[in-house]
Amino acid sequence: MASTLTKQKGALRKAMRATLANLTSDEIQAQSRQITRTLLALPEFQQSKNVSCFLSMPAGEVDTSAVVSAVFDAGKTLYVPKMLDKDRGIMDFLQIFGEDDLRTLPSGQWGIREPDELVKGKRRPSALSGSAEPLDLIVMPGMAFDQSLSRLGYGKGFYDRFLSSYAAALHGRQQARPRLVALALREQILEAGEVPVGEADWKVDVIIGPDGIVS
């Protein structure tokens, strides 16, 4: 029997999918350009050295291609999500070594490009393993957000599980956790309290939409 929270989340995901399906590619690109400009001007982005950013789906969410290019252009180190166990919702963030490396990434689930764990025969540095420097900033996707900084993911719990594991690892190493910045289309940002959340659901620190910042 699904819990009330699970039903509420499912209903909001269904409604949001329908809303996003009605957006044209041109509308999404126009909003993405505004969102990218705001993110690149954010002090948290400008001061960061190690940045994780999601590689966007082909449709239905903010296009992050310009963000990723800006990370490389600024001489920052880029990490992107890698699903390790789809059934259990476990992922890590692996380092990408420039635009050429990025172009060779194969498409995974939902048409999202994902790195292999090895590059040129060597294991990629990863966030969870401690083989990488601590992340300063995680740029996150989501299905819906609200003005109280709550986030509704896509239903598998990948980010919530990663953040819990990563925060515990950083705490053990006496390192600060990264800032969590969500990118959202206008239609994905709801009024405070409209996103149903449970105890395991992480809030973000900042939401960037085409009309500005929620923090």
Secondary structure, DSSP 8 states (H G I E B T S, - for coil): ---HHHHHHHHHHHHHHHHHHTS-HHHHHHHHHHHHHHHHH-HHHHT-SEEEE----SSSS---HHHHHHHHHTT-EEEEEEEEETTTTEEEEEEE-SHHHHHT--B-GGG-B---SEETTEE--BTTTT-S---SEEEE--SEEETT--EE-SSS-HHHHHHHHHHHHHHHTT----EEEEE--GGGEE-TT-S---TT----SEEEETTEEE-
